[in-house]
Amino acid sequence: MGAREEIGRLLKEAAASIKSDAKGAVAKLESAYAIARQSGDADDTAAVAEELARGWARRKSAARSLYYASKAAKLAPEQKTSWTTLAKTCELIASRTAAGKERRSRALYKACAAAFNKAASMTKDPEDKRWLLELAGDAARQAKPPR
């Protein structure tokens, strides 16, 4: 079985079990990530990194989720999905951030706004672009310090 087929199989299995067994699904995604890195295909590695970001967010591990989301954006900077994954991950973690950590939350919302803007600049669909810019504006408002 080739690397792509193995990655596809692991992604499919992880997607099927993510809701019932997040820990097992993340383990499968980690295996797929290792295979993708060994194959050297940046697009495959970025796609698996996006799934890992979602999986680790489900397991409530903010650091690992952000790591894989930013890794996906670095590996595939020309893909809109990488930037939207990064933006959504930042937004999710910022919304979960504790009340005493407002500066961290604002920094995450600022990164979220920048990622949504980057994704908006890559889309041709006007409705999609408007929606992404609206999300970027909302995140930018959240990033501003209270008066």
Backbone as numpy.savetxt, mean C-alpha at the origin, in Angstrom:
# Nx Ny Nz CAx CAy CAz Cx Cy Cz
7.36 -25.60 -12.33 6.50 -24.43 -12.33 7.41 -23.20 -12.33
7.08 -22.21 -13.18 7.87 -20.99 -13.27 7.60 -20.07 -12.10
8.45 -19.07 -11.98 8.33 -18.12 -10.86 7.00 -17.38 -10.90
6.59 -16.94 -12.09 5.32 -16.21 -12.20 4.13 -17.06 -11.80
4.14 -18.31 -12.22 3.03 -19.21 -11.88 3.00 -19.47 -10.36
4.17 -19.64 -9.78 4.26 -19.87 -8.33 3.78 -18.63 -7.56
4.19 -17.46 -8.02 3.74 -16.22 -7.38 2.23 -16.09 -7.50
1.71 -16.34 -8.69 0.26 -16.27 -8.90 -0.50 -17.23 -8.01
0.01 -18.45 -7.88 -0.64 -19.44 -7.02 -0.66 -18.99 -5.57
0.49 -18.48 -5.10 0.57 -18.02 -3.71 -0.33 -16.82 -3.47
-0.39 -15.90 -4.43 -1.27 -14.73 -4.29 -2.74 -15.16 -4.23
-3.10 -16.11 -5.07 -4.48 -16.60 -5.09 -4.83 -17.28 -3.78
-3.94 -18.11 -3.28 -4.19 -18.79 -1.99 -4.28 -17.79 -0.85
-3.41 -16.80 -0.87 -3.43 -15.78 0.19 -4.72 -14.98 0.14
-5.17 -14.62 -1.04 -6.42 -13.86 -1.18 -7.61 -14.65 -0.67
-7.59 -15.95 -0.90 -8.70 -16.80 -0.45 -8.74 -16.94 1.06
-7.59 -16.83 1.73 -7.57 -17.09 3.17 -7.31 -15.85 4.03
-7.20 -14.67 3.42 -6.81 -13.48 4.19 -7.81 -13.13 5.29
-9.09 -13.32 5.05 -10.09 -12.95 6.06 -10.16 -13.95 7.21
-9.96 -15.22 6.91 -10.06 -16.23 7.97 -8.73 -16.53 8.64
-7.64 -16.37 7.92 -6.32 -16.69 8.46 -5.30 -15.68 7.94
-5.31 -14.50 8.52 -4.42 -13.43 8.06 -2.95 -13.80 8.25
-2.65 -14.48 9.33 -1.26 -14.86 9.60 -0.74 -15.81 8.53
-1.51 -16.82 8.19 -1.12 -17.76 7.15 -1.04 -17.11 5.78
-1.97 -16.20 5.51 -1.96 -15.50 4.22 -0.72 -14.63 4.08
-0.34 -13.95 5.15 0.86 -13.11 5.11 2.10 -13.99 4.92
2.12 -15.15 5.50 3.25 -16.07 5.31 3.37 -16.49 3.84
2.23 -16.76 3.21 2.24 -17.09 1.78 2.71 -15.90 0.95
2.27 -14.71 1.33 2.69 -13.50 0.61 4.19 -13.25 0.78
4.70 -13.52 1.97 6.15 -13.38 2.19 6.93 -14.35 1.30
6.41 -15.56 1.13 7.04 -16.53 0.24 7.01 -16.04 -1.21
5.87 -15.50 -1.61 5.74 -14.96 -2.97 6.68 -13.78 -3.18
6.86 -12.97 -2.15 7.76 -11.81 -2.24 9.21 -12.29 -2.43
9.58 -13.32 -1.69 10.94 -13.86 -1.82 11.17 -14.40 -3.23
10.19 -15.10 -3.77 10.31 -15.63 -5.13 10.40 -14.48 -6.14
9.58 -13.47 -5.96 9.58 -12.33 -6.88 10.92 -11.59 -6.84
11.48 -11.44 -5.65 12.79 -10.78 -5.55 13.87 -11.60 -6.22
13.81 -12.91 -6.06 14.81 -13.78 -6.69 14.70 -13.74 -8.21
13.48 -13.61 -8.71 13.30 -13.58 -10.17 13.80 -12.26 -10.76
13.84 -11.21 -9.94 14.37 -9.93 -10.39 13.39 -9.06 -11.15
12.12 -9.45 -11.25 11.12 -8.66 -11.95 10.53 -7.63 -10.98
10.80 -6.36 -11.24 10.36 -5.30 -10.35 8.84 -5.19 -10.29
8.16 -5.40 -11.42 6.70 -5.30 -11.42 6.06 -6.39 -10.58
6.55 -7.62 -10.68 6.04 -8.71 -9.86 6.32 -8.44 -8.38
7.51 -7.98 -8.09 7.88 -7.69 -6.70 7.00 -6.58 -6.14
6.74 -5.55 -6.95 5.88 -4.45 -6.49 4.46 -4.92 -6.25
3.94 -5.77 -7.12 2.58 -6.28 -6.95 2.45 -7.09 -5.66
3.44 -7.91 -5.39 3.41 -8.71 -4.15 3.59 -7.79 -2.94
4.43 -6.78 -3.06 4.63 -5.83 -1.96 3.33 -5.09 -1.64
2.55 -4.76 -2.66 1.25 -4.12 -2.42 0.34 -5.04 -1.61
0.30 -6.30 -1.98 -0.53 -7.26 -1.25 -0.02 -7.45 0.17
1.29 -7.43 0.35 1.85 -7.54 1.70 1.49 -6.33 2.54
1.48 -5.16 1.94 1.08 -3.95 2.68 -0.36 -4.09 3.18
-1.23 -4.60 2.33 -2.62 -4.81 2.75 -2.73 -5.90 3.82
-1.95 -6.96 3.64 -1.99 -8.06 4.61 -1.48 -7.64 5.98
-0.38 -6.91 6.01 0.16 -6.47 7.29 -0.75 -5.42 7.93
-1.44 -4.63 7.13 -2.41 -3.68 7.69 -3.55 -4.43 8.36
-3.96 -5.52 7.75 -5.02 -6.35 8.34 -4.56 -6.95 9.67
-3.28 -7.28 9.76 -2.72 -7.83 11.00 -2.36 -6.73 11.99
-2.61 -5.50 11.63 -2.39 -4.32 12.47 -0.92 -4.10 12.80
-0.07 -4.32 11.82 1.35 -4.03 11.95 1.67 -2.84 11.06
1.64 -1.66 11.66 1.79 -0.42 10.90 3.15 -0.32 10.22
4.20 -0.66 10.94 5.55 -0.49 10.38 5.76 -1.38 9.16
5.39 -2.63 9.25 5.59 -3.53 8.11 4.68 -3.17 6.94
3.48 -2.73 7.26 2.56 -2.32 6.21 3.12 -1.12 5.45
3.61 -0.13 6.17 4.21 1.04 5.52 5.47 0.67 4.76
6.25 -0.23 5.30 7.48 -0.67 4.63 7.16 -1.24 3.25
6.21 -2.16 3.20 5.90 -2.80 1.93 5.18 -1.86 0.97
4.36 -0.95 1.49 3.69 0.02 0.61 4.70 0.96 -0.02
5.67 1.42 0.77 6.69 2.31 0.21 7.62 1.54 -0.72
7.89 0.28 -0.42 8.71 -0.56 -1.28 8.04 -0.71 -2.65
6.73 -0.92 -2.66 6.00 -1.06 -3.92 6.09 0.23 -4.74
5.95 1.37 -4.09 6.02 2.65 -4.80 7.43 2.90 -5.35
8.45 2.44 -4.64 9.82 2.61 -5.12 10.14 1.66 -6.27
9.62 0.44 -6.19 9.89 -0.55 -7.23 9.16 -0.26 -8.53
7.97 0.30 -8.43 7.16 0.58 -9.62 6.62 2.01 -9.54
7.50 3.01 -9.68 7.04 4.39 -9.54 6.12 4.85 -10.66
6.04 4.11 -11.74 5.18 4.49 -12.86 3.81 3.84 -12.79
3.53 3.07 -11.74 2.23 2.42 -11.60 1.36 3.16 -10.60
0.17 3.52 -11.04 -0.76 4.24 -10.19 -1.17 3.41 -8.97
-1.30 2.11 -9.14 -1.74 1.26 -8.04 -0.75 1.28 -6.87
0.52 1.38 -7.18 1.52 1.44 -6.11 1.33 2.69 -5.27
1.05 3.80 -5.93 0.87 5.05 -5.20 -0.44 5.08 -4.42
-1.50 4.51 -4.99 -2.75 4.49 -4.23 -2.65 3.55 -3.03
-1.91 2.46 -3.18 -1.70 1.56 -2.04 -0.94 2.28 -0.93
0.09 3.02 -1.31 0.85 3.79 -0.32 -0.05 4.82 0.36
-0.85 5.52 -0.44 -1.73 6.54 0.12 -2.76 5.95 1.08
-3.39 4.86 0.66 -4.41 4.24 1.51 -3.80 3.66 2.78
-2.60 3.12 2.67 -1.92 2.58 3.85 -1.60 3.70 4.84
-1.07 4.80 4.33 -0.77 5.96 5.20 -2.04 6.48 5.86
-3.11 6.55 5.09 -4.38 7.06 5.62 -4.93 6.14 6.71
-4.87 4.84 6.46 -5.37 3.88 7.44 -4.57 3.95 8.74
-3.28 4.00 8.63 -2.43 4.03 9.82 -2.58 5.36 10.55
-2.70 6.45 9.80 -2.92 7.75 10.44 -4.23 7.77 11.21
-5.26 7.16 10.65 -6.55 7.15 11.35 -6.51 6.26 12.60
-5.62 5.28 12.63 -5.48 4.40 13.80 -4.50 4.93 14.84
-3.76 5.98 14.50 -2.73 6.49 15.39 -3.36 7.03 16.67
-2.71 6.76 17.79 -3.23 7.14 19.10 -3.36 8.66 19.24
-4.18 9.06 20.16 -4.49 10.48 20.35 -3.26 11.30 20.73
-2.31 10.74 21.42 -1.14 11.48 21.86 -0.07 11.66 20.80
-0.32 11.14 19.61 0.70 11.17 18.56 0.20 11.95 17.34
-0.21 13.20 17.56 -0.78 14.01 16.49 0.24 14.34 15.41
1.49 14.58 15.79 2.51 14.92 14.79 2.74 13.75 13.83
2.78 12.56 14.36 2.95 11.37 13.52 1.76 11.21 12.58
0.58 11.42 13.11 -0.62 11.31 12.30 -0.62 12.35 11.18
-0.24 13.58 11.49 -0.19 14.63 10.47 0.85 14.31 9.40
1.98 13.76 9.80 3.02 13.38 8.82 2.51 12.29 7.89
1.77 11.34 8.43 1.20 10.28 7.61 0.15 10.82 6.64
-0.67 11.76 7.12 -1.66 12.36 6.23 -0.98 13.19 5.12
0.13 13.82 5.46 0.87 14.59 4.45 1.42 13.65 3.38
1.98 12.53 3.79 2.47 11.53 2.84 1.32 10.96 2.01
0.20 10.78 2.64 -1.00 10.29 1.96 -1.43 11.25 0.85
-1.46 12.54 1.18 -1.85 13.55 0.20 -0.89 13.56 -0.98
0.41 13.47 -0.70 1.40 13.47 -1.78 1.24 12.23 -2.67
0.96 11.08 -2.08 0.80 9.86 -2.86 -0.47 9.91 -3.70
-1.56 10.43 -3.15 -2.79 10.57 -3.94 -2.57 11.55 -5.10
-1.84 12.64 -4.85 -1.54 13.59 -5.93 -0.72 12.92 -7.03
0.25 12.11 -6.64 1.08 11.40 -7.62 0.22 10.43 -8.44
-0.66 9.72 -7.78 -1.56 8.79 -8.48 -2.49 9.55 -9.43
-2.97 10.71 -8.99 -3.86 11.51 -9.84 -3.13 12.00 -11.09
-1.85 12.30 -10.94 -1.10 12.78 -12.10 -0.87 11.68 -13.14
-1.05 10.43 -12.75 -0.81 9.30 -13.65 -2.06 8.82 -14.37
-3.22 9.28 -13.96 -4.46 8.78 -14.55 -4.94 9.69 -15.68
-5.56 9.07 -16.64 -6.13 9.80 -17.78 -7.63 10.03 -17.60
-8.28 9.18 -16.83 -9.72 9.27 -16.61 -10.04 10.50 -15.77
-10.84 11.45 -16.27 -11.11 12.68 -15.52 -11.86 12.44 -14.20
-12.77 11.48 -14.20 -13.52 11.20 -12.97 -12.60 10.61 -11.90
-11.75 9.69 -12.31 -10.79 9.08 -11.40 -9.82 10.15 -10.87
-9.38 11.02 -11.76 -8.45 12.09 -11.38 -9.10 13.02 -10.35
-10.37 13.40 -10.60 -11.09 14.27 -9.67 -11.21 13.62 -8.30
-11.54 12.33 -8.29 -11.71 11.61 -7.05 -10.39 11.54 -6.27
-9.29 11.22 -6.98 -7.98 11.14 -6.31 -7.54 12.50 -5.78
-7.81 13.56 -6.53 -7.46 14.91 -6.06 -8.30 15.31 -4.85
-9.55 14.87 -4.85 -10.40 15.13 -3.69 -9.87 14.41 -2.45
-9.46 13.16 -2.62 -8.86 12.42 -1.50 -7.57 13.09 -1.03
-6.77 13.58 -1.98 -5.53 14.27 -1.63 -5.83 15.54 -0.84
-6.86 16.27 -1.25 -7.25 17.48 -0.52 -7.72 17.18 0.89
-8.51 16.12 1.03 -8.97 15.72 2.37 -7.79 15.36 3.26
-6.84 14.62 2.71 -5.66 14.23 3.50 -4.82 15.45 3.84
-4.70 16.38 2.92 -3.92 17.60 3.19 -4.57 18.42 4.31
-5.90 18.45 4.33 -6.60 19.17 5.42 -6.35 18.48 6.77
-6.32 17.17 6.75 -6.04 16.43 7.99 -4.59 16.65 8.45
-3.70 16.92 7.51 -2.29 17.09 7.84 -1.99 18.44 8.50
-2.88 19.39 8.33 -2.65 20.71 8.91 -2.83 20.68 10.42
-1.95 21.38 11.13 -2.08 21.40 12.59 -3.31 22.19 13.02
-3.89 21.81 14.14 -5.08 22.54 14.62 -4.69 23.94 15.07
-5.64 24.84 14.97 -5.37 26.23 15.36 -5.61 26.47 16.81
